[in-house]
Amino acid sequence: MTRIYAIVNQKGGVGKTTSVINLSAYLALSGRRVLMVDVDPQANATSGIGLNKYELARSTYDLLLEEATVDEVLQCQQEYKVDVLPANPALAGAEVELVNAIGREYRLQKALEGINGRYDYVLIDCPPSLGLLTVNALTAASHGVIIPVQCEYLALEGLSQLTQTIELVQKYLNPQLFVRGLIMTMYDSRTNLSRQVVEEVRRYFPGKVFRTIVPRNIRLSEAPSYGQPISVYAPHSPGAIAYKVLTAELIRGDQS
């Protein structure tokens, strides 16, 4: 069975793309077949896994406009054993071009139908917005949403709006959609604020927050600029250890 998760938060800079890249890499290291889908026009997940977003013949833009199939867009990142449906900046125009399209919210779901069984995990990196690209990801996410939350002031700001969007998509587009879990990111053990934010999020989302907390770590910030997951760039760093443990926690939860 293929598990499809959308990693989403309309607030930027919360570790969303970092989580997609590193969960994908560690899932692959654990022997899982992984597909990473980039539907963010910034294409940071694409470049962060070592692909040149400016040299792509096809991207998720073509996929959403139904001008290419999954196999025509697919890139195999053999070094990390992760398959990628990459993005490029052209994707920014997709929302406008799909405004009057029939079944516009189902384009990604429809495109991914043919891959069921080929992969154990599909992780979708969403843009920092709640527009049509994110709605496509939520509609396609047959096994839920993973929400990275930064351990900083106003962490809960916007989560209520995101929760409402998830509920609307669940009601009208994807009845299977639910919150799989929240990842607390950029945790600073030296501050009371980080601890307070974790407690607050756990209080608002009881039983939904992953036990593993991702620390603020310079290596995690540096890795994407080298086109490498943290498992390769700095495998012994605190950030790498956290994502390795988080991946194991995700797998355990999915098997229970």
BELDA-V970325 format. One line per field, one symbol per residue. ss: DSSP state (h for helix, s for strand, l for the rest). phi: phi as a letter, one per 40 degrees, with the letter a starting at -180 (. if undefined). Layout:
ss=???
phi=???
This chain:
ss=llsssssllllllllhhhhhhhhhhhhhhllllssssslllllhhhhhlllllllllllhhhhhlllllhhhhlsssllllsssslllhhhhhhhhhllllllhhhhhhhhhhhhsllslsssssllllllhhhhhhhhhllllssssssllllllllhhhhhhhhhhhhhhllllllsssssssssllllhhhhhhhhhhhhhllllsssssssllhhhhhhhhhlllhhhhllllhhhhhhhhhhhhhhhhhhl
phi=.ccbbccaacccgbgccdcccccdccccccgccbbbbbbbdcfcccccbgbcccbccbacdccccfbacdcccdbcccdbfbcbbcbaddddccccccdbccgccbccdcccdccdgcbcbbbbcbccabccccccccccccbhbbbcbccbdgdccgcccccccccccccbbacccaccibbcbfcbccbcddcccdccccccbcgbcdccbcccacccccdccbgbcccbcacbcdcccccccccccccdcccc
